[in-house]
């Protein structure tokens, strides 16, 4: 991950928003899913979870896949926390 571009957000200020593909252009300012510009920033999956501040991360997928991945992340963070408490 070295050399990557990171967006910073403190936990207290982390915004999050779930949007479906149809409403992403209005809610997130993305291009429409059917935009033919191959470089357009658009939500192509059924759902997207936005995490961040002004700029941030969009995680696309179906609802079950997004929930499963968030569960994976929560388990990982809890494991790290529990190891630190030992």
C-alpha positions in Angstrom: 0.0 0.0 0.0 3.0 2.3 0.0 2.8 5.1 -2.4 -1.0 5.0 -2.4 -3.2 8.0 -2.0 -5.1 8.1 1.3 -8.1 10.1 2.5 -8.1 10.8 6.2 -11.1 11.0 8.5 -11.2 10.8 12.2 -13.8 8.4 13.6 -16.0 11.2 14.9 -16.2 12.8 11.5 -16.5 9.8 9.2 -19.5 10.2 7.0 -21.3 7.2 5.5 -24.1 6.9 3.1 -25.8 3.9 1.3 -27.2 4.7 -2.1 -28.6 2.6 -4.9 -27.3 2.8 -8.4 -30.3 4.9 -9.5 -29.9 7.6 -6.8 -26.0 7.8 -6.8 -25.8 10.7 -9.3 -28.0 12.9 -7.1 -26.6 11.7 -3.8 -22.9 11.4 -4.7 -22.5 13.5 -7.8 -21.5 10.6 -9.9 -22.3 10.0 -13.5 -25.4 8.0 -14.4 -24.8 4.2 -14.5 -25.6 4.2 -18.2 -23.1 6.9 -19.1 -21.0 5.7 -22.0 -17.8 7.5 -21.0 -15.5 4.8 -19.9 -13.7 7.2 -17.6 -16.8 8.5 -15.9 -17.0 8.0 -12.2 -20.3 6.1 -11.8 -21.9 3.4 -9.6 -22.4 0.3 -11.8 -23.3 -2.2 -9.0 -26.8 -2.3 -7.4 -25.6 -0.5 -4.3 -22.7 1.7 -3.1 -21.5 2.5 0.4 -19.7 5.9 0.7 -17.2 6.3 3.5 -15.2 9.5 4.1 -15.5 13.2 4.3 -15.7 15.4 1.2 -13.7 12.8 -0.7 -13.8 9.2 0.3 -14.3 5.6 -0.7 -17.1 4.1 -2.6 -17.7 0.4 -2.0 -19.9 -1.2 -4.7 -21.8 -4.5 -4.7 -25.0 -6.1 -3.7 -26.3 -5.5 -0.2 -25.3 -9.0 1.0 -21.7 -8.6 -0.3 -21.4 -5.2 1.3 -22.7 -6.4 4.7 -20.5 -9.4 4.6 -17.4 -7.3 3.9 -18.3 -4.9 6.7 -18.7 -7.9 9.0 -15.2 -9.0 8.0 -13.8 -5.6 8.7 -15.5 -5.4 12.1 -14.1 -8.9 13.1 -10.6 -7.8 12.1 -10.8 -4.6 14.1 -12.1 -6.4 17.1 -9.4 -9.0 16.9 -6.7 -6.3 16.8 -8.4 -4.5 19.7 -8.6 -7.7 21.7 -4.9 -8.5 21.0 -3.9 -5.0 22.2 -5.8 -5.5 25.4 -3.8 -8.6 26.4 
